[in-house]
Amino acid sequence: MPRQDKRYFEDLVEGQTFDCGSVAVTKDEMLEFAERYDPQSIHLNEEFAGNSMFGDLIASGWLTCALTTRLLVEGYMNNNATLGGRGMDEIRWHKPVYAGSTLSVTVELVEKDSGRNPAFGHTKVKIVTTNEQGETVLTMYGLGLVEKWRASSE
């Protein structure tokens, strides 16, 4: 069976980094998300947010996570023989995200464990989201399952 255009567990090397691209954050998207999922005044009320320590509306941290996840999936996971995720650890919002910001995501494979299952291995990646000034706005660790080449070729 020929190898597909995917990275299997054996192809991944601890310390590898991956650029997952960028996305612009719009005010409309911020408001829409906040109205539906995180209706706090700092996300919805311009007057309130303007008088807050943030000085303006800020994106929900969960929107930042969602945008990060989109880039993570498109720029890293879809290129692997990913079988799914086991969760996220240590989600931290370091700086607020404002309308007009451009977020960029990088991933570093910090750990891999072949485990006992011959079909897949476990991975741990550090995910870092930065704004257009290069400031870190979000960090988290993703726990994944990646198919082993040996298992896929049988």
C-alpha positions as CSV (number, residue, x, y, z in Angstrom):
1,M,0.0,0.0,0.0
2,P,1.6,3.3,-1.0
3,R,2.1,5.9,1.7
4,Q,-0.5,8.7,1.6
5,D,0.2,12.4,1.8
6,K,-0.2,12.2,5.6
7,R,2.3,12.1,8.4
8,Y,2.0,9.0,10.5
9,F,3.1,8.6,14.1
10,E,6.5,7.3,13.0
11,D,7.1,10.4,10.9
12,L,6.6,12.8,13.8
13,V,9.7,13.9,15.7
14,E,9.7,15.5,19.1
15,G,10.8,19.2,18.8
16,Q,9.3,19.6,15.3
17,T,7.4,22.8,14.8
18,F,4.6,23.6,12.3
19,D,3.3,26.9,11.1
20,C,-0.5,26.7,10.9
21,G,-1.2,30.0,9.3
22,S,-3.1,33.2,10.3
23,V,-6.6,34.5,10.5
24,A,-8.1,38.0,10.9
25,V,-10.5,38.7,13.7
26,T,-13.5,40.9,12.8
27,K,-15.8,42.9,15.1
28,D,-18.9,41.2,13.6
29,E,-17.5,37.8,14.3
30,M,-16.6,38.8,17.9
31,L,-20.1,40.1,18.5
32,E,-21.8,37.2,16.9
33,F,-19.8,34.7,18.9
34,A,-20.3,36.6,22.2
35,E,-24.0,36.9,21.7
36,R,-24.4,33.2,21.2
37,Y,-21.8,31.7,23.5
38,D,-20.2,34.2,25.9
39,P,-22.5,37.2,26.5
40,Q,-20.3,39.2,28.8
41,S,-20.3,43.0,28.7
42,I,-16.6,43.2,27.7
43,H,-17.5,41.2,24.6
44,L,-20.8,42.9,23.7
45,N,-21.2,46.4,25.1
46,E,-18.9,48.9,23.5
47,E,-19.5,51.6,26.2
48,F,-18.9,49.2,29.0
49,A,-15.8,47.7,27.3
50,G,-14.5,51.2,26.5
51,N,-14.5,52.1,30.2
52,S,-13.0,48.8,31.3
53,M,-9.3,48.0,31.8
54,F,-9.3,46.8,28.1
55,G,-10.4,50.1,26.6
56,D,-12.4,48.5,23.9
57,L,-14.4,45.3,23.0
58,I,-12.3,42.2,23.3
59,A,-12.9,38.8,21.8
60,S,-14.1,36.0,24.0
61,G,-11.3,33.7,24.9
62,W,-13.4,30.9,23.6
63,L,-13.5,32.6,20.2
64,T,-9.7,32.8,20.3
65,C,-9.7,29.0,21.1
66,A,-12.1,28.3,18.3
67,L,-10.1,30.3,15.7
68,T,-6.9,28.6,17.0
69,T,-8.5,25.2,16.6
70,R,-9.5,25.9,13.0
71,L,-5.9,26.8,12.2
72,L,-4.6,23.8,14.2
73,V,-6.8,21.4,12.3
74,E,-6.1,22.9,8.8
75,G,-2.3,23.5,9.4
76,Y,-1.4,20.4,11.4
77,M,-4.0,17.8,12.2
78,N,-5.3,17.4,8.6
79,N,-1.7,16.7,7.5
80,N,-1.4,13.9,9.9
81,A,-3.1,10.5,10.1
82,T,-5.0,11.9,13.1
83,L,-7.5,9.7,14.8
84,G,-8.8,12.4,17.1
85,G,-8.0,14.3,20.2
86,R,-7.9,13.3,23.8
87,G,-8.3,16.8,25.2
88,M,-6.6,20.1,25.8
89,D,-4.5,21.0,28.8
90,E,-3.4,24.2,30.4
91,I,-5.4,26.7,28.3
92,R,-4.2,30.2,29.1
93,W,-5.3,33.5,27.7
94,H,-2.3,35.9,28.0
95,K,-3.5,39.0,26.3
96,P,-6.8,40.3,25.0
97,V,-7.7,40.0,21.3
98,Y,-9.3,43.0,19.6
99,A,-11.2,43.5,16.4
100,G,-8.7,43.8,13.5
101,S,-6.1,41.6,15.1
102,T,-4.4,38.9,13.0
103,L,-3.8,35.7,14.9
104,S,-1.1,33.2,13.9
105,V,-0.7,29.7,15.3
106,T,2.4,27.5,15.7
107,V,2.5,24.0,17.0
108,E,5.5,22.2,18.6
109,L,5.4,18.4,19.1
110,V,6.7,18.2,22.7
111,E,6.0,14.5,23.4
112,K,5.1,11.3,21.7
113,D,4.4,7.9,23.2
114,S,3.9,4.8,21.1
115,G,1.9,3.2,24.0
116,R,0.6,-0.4,23.9
117,N,-1.8,-0.2,21.0
118,P,-0.2,-1.2,17.7
119,A,-2.6,0.9,15.7
120,F,-1.9,4.4,17.1
121,G,0.4,6.5,19.3
122,H,-0.2,9.4,21.7
123,T,1.1,12.9,21.0
124,K,1.3,16.1,23.0
125,V,1.7,19.4,21.2
126,K,2.2,22.9,22.5
127,I,0.0,25.4,20.6
128,V,0.9,29.1,20.7
129,T,-1.3,31.8,19.2
130,T,0.2,35.2,18.7
131,N,-1.1,38.6,17.5
132,E,0.2,40.7,14.7
133,Q,2.8,42.3,17.1
134,G,4.1,38.8,17.9
135,E,2.7,38.8,21.4
136,T,1.4,35.5,22.8
137,V,-2.4,35.7,23.3
138,L,-3.1,32.0,23.9
139,T,-1.2,28.8,24.8
140,M,-2.5,25.3,25.3
141,Y,-1.4,21.7,25.0
142,G,-3.3,19.4,22.7
143,L,-3.3,15.6,23.3
144,G,-3.8,13.6,20.2
145,L,-4.0,10.1,18.7
146,V,-2.1,9.5,15.5
147,E,-2.3,6.3,13.4
148,K,0.9,4.2,13.1
149,W,2.1,3.5,9.5
150,R,2.6,-0.2,10.3
151,A,-1.1,-0.5,11.3
152,S,-2.4,1.4,8.2
153,S,-0.3,-0.8,5.8
154,E,-1.6,-4.1,7.0
